[in-house]
């Protein structure tokens, strides 16, 4: 998984996974990150990068599910494909 940075207009972090040789880009919303940290405030870039790195296996599963047309399991329902 690669973190491609912040998409300010979408209020989300862009992440990419390699799925069978195809790069799939998804958006991890600020709302999900704030929820996971238990705050109403936006989390810092460092916190976002740390959480994404720690959750990369589950994020990979969620992005794969979205790519296949399925719904990811909670709390990853806030993730969307770009």
DONUNU-413154 format. One line per field, with one value per atom (N, C-alpha, C): residue in one letter; residue number from 1; atom name; x, y, z negated. Coordinates in nm, 3 decimals. Layout:
N
residu	(A, ...)
num	(NUM, ...)
atome	(CA, ...)
xx	(X, ...)
yy	(Y, ...)
zz	(Z, ...)
END
This chain:
82
residu	(X, X, X, X, X, X, X, X, X, X, X, X, X, X, X, X, X, X, X, X, X, X, X, X, X, X, X, X, X, X, X, X, X, X, X, X, X, X, X, X, X, X, X, X, X, X, X, X, X, X, X, X, X, X, X, X, X, X, X, X, X, X, X, X, X, X, X, X, X, X, X, X, X, X, X, X, X, X, X, X, X, X, X, X, X, X, X, X, X, X, X, X, X, X, X, X, X, X, X, X, X, X, X, X, X, X, X, X, X, X, X, X, X, X, X, X, X, X, X, X, X, X, X, X, X, X, X, X, X, X, X, X, X, X, X, X, X, X, X, X, X, X, X, X, X, X, X, X, X, X, X, X, X, X, X, X, X, X, X, X, X, X, X, X, X, X, X, X, X, X, X, X, X, X, X, X, X, X, X, X, X, X, X, X, X, X, X, X, X, X, X, X, X, X, X, X, X, X, X, X, X, X, X, X, X, X, X, X, X, X, X, X, X, X, X, X, X, X, X, X, X, X, X, X, X, X, X, X, X, X, X, X, X, X, X, X, X, X, X, X, X, X, X, X, X, X)
num	(1, 1, 1, 2, 2, 2, 3, 3, 3, 4, 4, 4, 5, 5, 5, 6, 6, 6, 7, 7, 7, 8, 8, 8, 9, 9, 9, 10, 10, 10, 11, 11, 11, 12, 12, 12, 13, 13, 13, 14, 14, 14, 15, 15, 15, 16, 16, 16, 17, 17, 17, 18, 18, 18, 19, 19, 19, 20, 20, 20, 21, 21, 21, 22, 22, 22, 23, 23, 23, 24, 24, 24, 25, 25, 25, 26, 26, 26, 27, 27, 27, 28, 28, 28, 29, 29, 29, 30, 30, 30, 31, 31, 31, 32, 32, 32, 33, 33, 33, 34, 34, 34, 35, 35, 35, 36, 36, 36, 37, 37, 37, 38, 38, 38, 39, 39, 39, 40, 40, 40, 41, 41, 41, 42, 42, 42, 43, 43, 43, 44, 44, 44, 45, 45, 45, 46, 46, 46, 47, 47, 47, 48, 48, 48, 49, 49, 49, 50, 50, 50, 51, 51, 51, 52, 52, 52, 53, 53, 53, 54, 54, 54, 55, 55, 55, 56, 56, 56, 57, 57, 57, 58, 58, 58, 59, 59, 59, 60, 60, 60, 61, 61, 61, 62, 62, 62, 63, 63, 63, 64, 64, 64, 65, 65, 65, 66, 66, 66, 67, 67, 67, 68, 68, 68, 69, 69, 69, 70, 70, 70, 71, 71, 71, 72, 72, 72, 73, 73, 73, 74, 74, 74, 75, 75, 75, 76, 76, 76, 77, 77, 77, 78, 78, 78, 79, 79, 79, 80, 80, 80, 81, 81, 81, 82, 82, 82)
atome	(N, CA, C, N, CA, C, N, CA, C, N, CA, C, N, CA, C, N, CA, C, N, CA, C, N, CA, C, N, CA, C, N, CA, C, N, CA, C, N, CA, C, N, CA, C, N, CA, C, N, CA, C, N, CA, C, N, CA, C, N, CA, C, N, CA, C, N, CA, C, N, CA, C, N, CA, C, N, CA, C, N, CA, C, N, CA, C, N, CA, C, N, CA, C, N, CA, C, N, CA, C, N, CA, C, N, CA, C, N, CA, C, N, CA, C, N, CA, C, N, CA, C, N, CA, C, N, CA, C, N, CA, C, N, CA, C, N, CA, C, N, CA, C, N, CA, C, N, CA, C, N, CA, C, N, CA, C, N, CA, C, N, CA, C, N, CA, C, N, CA, C, N, CA, C, N, CA, C, N, CA, C, N, CA, C, N, CA, C, N, CA, C, N, CA, C, N, CA, C, N, CA, C, N, CA, C, N, CA, C, N, CA, C, N, CA, C, N, CA, C, N, CA, C, N, CA, C, N, CA, C, N, CA, C, N, CA, C, N, CA, C, N, CA, C, N, CA, C, N, CA, C, N, CA, C, N, CA, C, N, CA, C, N, CA, C, N, CA, C, N, CA, C, N, CA, C, N, CA, C, N, CA, C, N, CA, C)
xx	(0.084, 0.000, 0.089, 0.047, 0.116, 0.019, 0.068, -0.011, 0.029, -0.068, -0.040, -0.060, -0.093, -0.110, -0.254, -0.275, -0.407, -0.478, -0.605, -0.692, -0.781, -0.743, -0.813, -0.957, -0.982, -1.119, -1.212, -1.157, -1.239, -1.232, -1.151, -1.131, -1.095, -0.993, -0.953, -0.807, -0.752, -0.617, -0.627, -0.545, -0.541, -0.445, -0.490, -0.405, -0.419, -0.314, -0.316, -0.270, -0.336, -0.292, -0.272, -0.191, -0.171, -0.261, -0.350, -0.444, -0.428, -0.349, -0.325, -0.259, -0.169, -0.098, -0.168, -0.284, -0.357, -0.355, -0.320, -0.321, -0.462, -0.512, -0.644, -0.625, -0.683, -0.669, -0.802, -0.791, -0.909, -0.887, -0.998, -0.996, -1.036, -0.949, -0.976, -1.017, -1.143, -1.199, -1.145, -1.139, -1.104, -1.204, -1.331, -1.434, -1.401, -1.355, -1.317, -1.198, -1.099, -0.981, -1.019, -1.101, -1.144, -1.222, -1.311, -1.389, -1.297, -1.196, -1.105, -1.021, -0.995, -0.920, -1.013, -1.145, -1.241, -1.247, -1.241, -1.244, -1.333, -1.384, -1.460, -1.367, -1.244, -1.144, -1.077, -1.022, -0.942, -0.813, -0.767, -0.643, -0.524, -0.408, -0.287, -0.244, -0.160, -0.105, -0.030, 0.046, 0.122, 0.028, -0.079, -0.174, -0.241, -0.275, -0.339, -0.246, -0.121, -0.024, 0.000, 0.008, 0.028, -0.090, -0.213, -0.331, -0.341, -0.319, -0.325, -0.222, -0.101, 0.003, -0.036, -0.092, -0.130, -0.248, -0.332, -0.454, -0.442, -0.322, -0.310, -0.367, -0.361, -0.420, -0.571, -0.637, -0.782, -0.823, -0.743, -0.771, -0.760, -0.660, -0.643, -0.768, -0.816, -0.937, -1.058, -1.071, -1.185, -1.179, -1.061, -1.046, -1.071, -1.023, -1.048, -1.197, -1.267, -1.412, -1.482, -1.446, -1.506, -1.482, -1.361, -1.325, -1.409, -1.446, -1.527, -1.677, -1.713, -1.853, -1.921, -1.845, -1.901, -1.883, -1.954, -1.941, -1.835, -1.744, -1.644, -1.711, -1.647, -1.703, -1.670, -1.752, -1.733, -1.600, -1.532, -1.566, -1.520, -1.484, -1.424, -1.526, -1.650, -1.757, -1.742, -1.655, -1.633, -1.530, -1.473, -1.372, -1.443, -1.393, -1.448, -1.336, -1.370, -1.272, -1.264, -1.147, -1.129, -1.172)
yy	(-0.117, 0.000, 0.123, 0.219, 0.347, 0.457, 0.549, 0.667, 0.776, 0.827, 0.923, 1.067, 1.086, 1.221, 1.257, 1.381, 1.433, 1.492, 1.460, 1.523, 1.618, 1.744, 1.842, 1.864, 1.860, 1.884, 1.769, 1.649, 1.533, 1.509, 1.587, 1.565, 1.419, 1.372, 1.232, 1.215, 1.103, 1.064, 0.964, 0.983, 0.893, 0.779, 0.657, 0.539, 0.452, 0.378, 0.292, 0.152, 0.054, -0.085, -0.143, -0.245, -0.318, -0.440, -0.449, -0.561, -0.630, -0.736, -0.812, -0.730, -0.641, -0.559, -0.428, -0.405, -0.280, -0.199, -0.072, 0.016, 0.066, 0.041, 0.085, 0.196, 0.311, 0.426, 0.446, 0.464, 0.485, 0.606, 0.653, 0.767, 0.723, 0.751, 0.723, 0.857, 0.866, 0.996, 1.043, 1.176, 1.237, 1.194, 1.176, 1.136, 1.000, 0.906, 0.775, 0.788, 0.865, 0.883, 0.947, 1.051, 1.117, 1.021, 0.943, 0.844, 0.744, 0.697, 0.598, 0.654, 0.784, 0.849, 0.905, 0.890, 0.935, 1.085, 1.157, 1.302, 1.359, 1.480, 1.549, 1.635, 1.651, 1.731, 1.646, 1.711, 1.638, 1.593, 1.475, 1.425, 1.484, 1.481, 1.533, 1.440, 1.492, 1.409, 1.289, 1.313, 1.203, 1.095, 1.136, 1.037, 0.962, 1.033, 0.969, 0.865, 0.902, 0.810, 0.690, 0.713, 0.602, 0.506, 0.560, 0.475, 0.395, 0.462, 0.393, 0.281, 0.308, 0.204, 0.087, 0.117, 0.011, -0.071, -0.010, -0.077, -0.122, -0.126, -0.150, -0.284, -0.387, -0.516, -0.503, -0.445, -0.426, -0.328, -0.225, -0.130, -0.199, -0.284, -0.359, -0.445, -0.512, -0.595, -0.509, -0.393, -0.304, -0.251, -0.211, -0.159, -0.269, -0.389, -0.503, -0.531, -0.528, -0.550, -0.444, -0.318, -0.211, -0.232, -0.270, -0.293, -0.405, -0.503, -0.616, -0.586, -0.466, -0.427, -0.464, -0.509, -0.546, -0.432, -0.438, -0.338, -0.383, -0.294, -0.329, -0.336, -0.410, -0.423, -0.297, -0.273, -0.158, -0.173, -0.066, 0.075, 0.130, 0.043, 0.086, 0.126, 0.144, 0.182, 0.326, 0.404, 0.544, 0.553, 0.443, 0.443, 0.439, 0.516, 0.516, 0.500, 0.450, 0.442, 0.577, 0.610, 0.738, 0.725)
zz	(0.000, 0.000, 0.000, 0.082, 0.086, 0.045, -0.035, -0.070, 0.028, 0.103, 0.208, 0.164, 0.038, -0.014, -0.039, -0.069, -0.109, 0.012, 0.027, 0.126, 0.047, 0.042, -0.041, 0.003, 0.133, 0.179, 0.141, 0.122, 0.082, -0.068, -0.141, -0.284, -0.312, -0.239, -0.250, -0.210, -0.253, -0.213, -0.099, 0.003, 0.117, 0.086, 0.106, 0.088, 0.212, 0.244, 0.361, 0.323, 0.385, 0.370, 0.509, 0.516, 0.640, 0.635, 0.730, 0.734, 0.869, 0.868, 0.991, 1.100, 1.063, 1.161, 1.194, 1.135, 1.157, 1.028, 1.041, 0.924, 0.900, 0.779, 0.739, 0.635, 0.660, 0.570, 0.496, 0.367, 0.283, 0.194, 0.139, 0.048, -0.092, -0.188, -0.329, -0.391, -0.426, -0.468, -0.603, -0.615, -0.743, -0.849, -0.811, -0.907, -0.968, -0.888, -0.940, -1.035, -0.997, -1.081, -1.214, -1.209, -1.333, -1.421, -1.359, -1.433, -1.502, -1.434, -1.489, -1.603, -1.600, -1.709, -1.817, -1.798, -1.899, -1.917, -1.806, -1.813, -1.704, -1.725, -1.621, -1.534, -1.580, -1.508, -1.400, -1.300, -1.202, -1.269, -1.233, -1.291, -1.215, -1.277, -1.213, -1.100, -1.013, -0.904, -0.962, -1.067, -1.129, -1.180, -1.248, -1.298, -1.184, -1.078, -0.962, -0.900, -0.879, -0.819, -0.909, -1.039, -1.134, -1.132, -1.133, -1.135, -1.005, -0.893, -0.764, -0.758, -0.805, -0.806, -0.895, -1.011, -1.106, -1.055, -0.972, -0.924, -0.779, -0.725, -0.581, -0.536, -0.618, -0.579, -0.564, -0.665, -0.660, -0.550, -0.529, -0.421, -0.285, -0.270, -0.146, -0.120, -0.223, -0.209, -0.171, -0.233, -0.205, -0.062, -0.016, 0.119, 0.222, 0.192, 0.280, 0.290, 0.177, 0.177, 0.263, 0.244, 0.323, 0.472, 0.507, 0.647, 0.708, 0.626, 0.672, 0.666, 0.619, 0.612, 0.482, 0.385, 0.255, 0.156, 0.048, -0.058, -0.157, -0.193, -0.296, -0.432, -0.522, -0.656, -0.737, -0.838, -0.926, -0.998, -1.025, -1.006, -0.871, -0.779, -0.653, -0.547, -0.587, -0.495, -0.445, -0.508, -0.465, -0.354, -0.313, -0.207, -0.073, 0.022, 0.157, 0.258, 0.375, 0.483, 0.552, 0.599, 0.667, 0.812)
END
